[in-house]
Amino acid sequence: MSGIFRNSGDDEFFNGGSSMHLSPGSCCPGVYLPARKRLRVSAAASAQSFYSAFEHKQQTSIQVLPDECLFEILRRLPSSGPERSACACVSKHWLNVLSSITRSESVQDLEGEGFLSRSLEGKKATDLRLAAISVGTSTRGGLGKLQIRGSGFESKVTDAGLGAVARGCSSLKVLSLWNLPAVSDAGVSEIVRSCPLIEKIDLSRCPGITDKCLVAIAESCKNLTDLTIDSCSGVGNEGLRAVARGCVNLRSVSIKSCPRIGDQGVSFLLAQAGSYLTKVKLQMVNVTGLSLAVLGHYGAGVTDLVLHGLQGVNEKGFWVMGNAKGMKKLRSLSVTSCRGMTDVAVEAVGNGCPDLKHVTLNKCLLVSGKGLVALAKTALGLESLKLEECHRINGFGLLGFLMNCGSKMKSFSLVNCLGIQEAASPLLPSSTTSCSSSLRSLSIRCCPGFGDATLSFLGKICHQLQDIELCGLNGVTDAGVFELLQSNDVGLVKVNLSGCVNLSDNTVSAISICHGRTLESLNLDGCKNVTDGSLVAVAKNCYSVNDLDVSNTLVSDQGVKALASSPNHLNLQVLSVGGCSAITDKSKACMQKLGRTLLGLNIQRCGRISSSTVDSLLEHLWRCDILY
């Protein structure tokens, strides 16, 4: 055998032939070798010939089948079971073939009820994933809702991906496309023609969408109830006309920032569908008072109306909309940044919409207290009013509204209205108590001129408040809060005093004594004069509080200890002490005791709580969500 290993390999190897007779070897007795020498070849050449033969062998597999044959095989896969998904995982080619099979071409019935929901966002939104969704959901009940949020010009979703969805998801009912510049009319049209069950369509920031797409929607989506068009620069009036003619089941329409849409499209839609439309939303659209006048005459079915940034609509447009008295069912009205909304317009709307219950006015700079009083006298069924950045509204207008509003008024909110200034309270008529006694929720936020005098007057006419929110009011002190509390008859449930820097422990003590049995939520975030005394009062007098926020106050370990040793066995679920620098590691045991009921604990920016204490709390309070 040693002779074999001593062979240097210089001799040539056998080059083939039919003679395979063996003869005794001269160097190794008893070992038979070929009579002729073989032709020597390199190892690389041998490996190359091996792999080429392997590849040649691989080409004889199913991969070399023409697409027509593969199509015929795959379309016969069973409708249930993992077979289709397994085949889709073989290669992208197989996936593409599977996703190209329409429902009519498949031997098996692939669709279900359409109860599955899929959402793709950012880089995950690609044509390949859409093809996988099309194949995967078809055997698992069918796709009912699809939401695609692209990433602008980097988005990889095209009409090809939408085509795959169209062929495999005929049960689709909700389609939302957002920020997809590569999508055009062809892709969306293919979906709506293949998915007749679609009820809701949202097209936002899709510049490739034009009127042709809306025409296809109108022709194919007879069950459409909800249509949203946002920032689609190619959509114009013709598309809206087509929708008005074809979508007779439309109930909600929202149009925003579409520069080619104007009065011709909007007014035709409102005139044609106003009797059955229930929700209308117009934002930053180039319309005038004509569209609102049409809405006022033909919007008999409208219950919710949102108007935002309609700079072309003047006071006359709103006046006609209200005085046309065709919107008998309007219940909710929200107007933002519309210069045509004035005191006259507010009065007209209140007078012409007898069922109006909820009104929101935001950045309506021409509405004053006079308009509020007129609204209170005309809209007798009004239940809630929210005013934000309406700077012409003053204290007298606020009080005048509350004195004249109907008995159904439940909620009033005032946010960042700089016209509110302290003034001497007018004489209180004896009849105003019954008019405003129904108010349940009062919210005053970030109104720097709001102070104790106005708060004291509110206390005299609002006796059934349950939810009070006074935030960021530097002019409010303990005295004003006392006046608001002392005449309350039903008991406060939620109190938010965050950012009122001039309130002290006296306010908290009064709240806990008078309303401790009903109070459930108390927020004192940023009340810099609140100390441990407030927590002692809460622990002693409050029985039902489950949400307590004392962040950024002077509360220390002693306050946390008082809560943990409360004789009322507090059932706290959320406790926030973030930014309380006086709370240290000494509160660990008390927090663990409170943690028996806690679901949320905020100890952020508590610099004297060590990391070891945090780790211990995380270990013991495993069911509690801790912010640290």
Secondary structure as UniProt FT lines:
FT   HELIX           2..5
FT   STRAND          22..24
FT   TURN            29..30
FT   STRAND          32..34
FT   HELIX           43..58
FT   TURN            59..60
FT   HELIX           62..64
FT   HELIX           67..74
FT   TURN            75..76
FT   HELIX           83..88
FT   TURN            89..90
FT   HELIX           92..99
FT   TURN            103..105
FT   STRAND          116..121
FT   HELIX           122..124
FT   HELIX           127..138
FT   TURN            139..141
FT   STRAND          143..149
FT   HELIX           152..154
FT   HELIX           159..168
FT   TURN            170..171
FT   STRAND          174..178
FT   TURN            181..182
FT   HELIX           185..194
FT   TURN            196..197
FT   STRAND          200..204
FT   TURN            207..208
FT   HELIX           211..220
FT   TURN            222..223
FT   STRAND          226..230
FT   TURN            233..234
FT   HELIX           237..246
FT   TURN            248..249
FT   STRAND          252..256
FT   TURN            259..260
FT   HELIX           263..273
FT   TURN            274..276
FT   STRAND          279..283
FT   HELIX           289..298
FT   TURN            300..301
FT   STRAND          304..308
FT   TURN            311..312
FT   HELIX           315..323
FT   TURN            328..329
FT   STRAND          332..336
FT   TURN            339..340
FT   HELIX           343..352
FT   TURN            354..355
FT   STRAND          358..362
FT   TURN            365..366
FT   HELIX           369..378
FT   TURN            380..381
FT   STRAND          384..388
FT   TURN            391..392
FT   HELIX           395..404
FT   TURN            407..408
FT   STRAND          411..415
FT   TURN            418..419
FT   TURN            430..431
FT   HELIX           432..436
FT   TURN            437..438
FT   STRAND          441..445
FT   TURN            448..449
FT   HELIX           452..461
FT   STRAND          467..471
FT   HELIX           478..486
FT   STRAND          494..496
FT   TURN            498..499
FT   TURN            501..502
FT   HELIX           505..515
FT   TURN            516..518
FT   STRAND          521..523
FT   TURN            525..526
FT   HELIX           532..541
FT   STRAND          547..549
FT   TURN            551..552
FT   HELIX           557..564
FT   TURN            567..568
FT   STRAND          574..576
FT   TURN            578..579
FT   HELIX           585..587
FT   HELIX           588..594
FT   TURN            595..597
FT   STRAND          600..602
FT   TURN            604..605
FT   TURN            607..608
FT   HELIX           611..620
FT   TURN            622..623
FT   STRAND          625..627
//
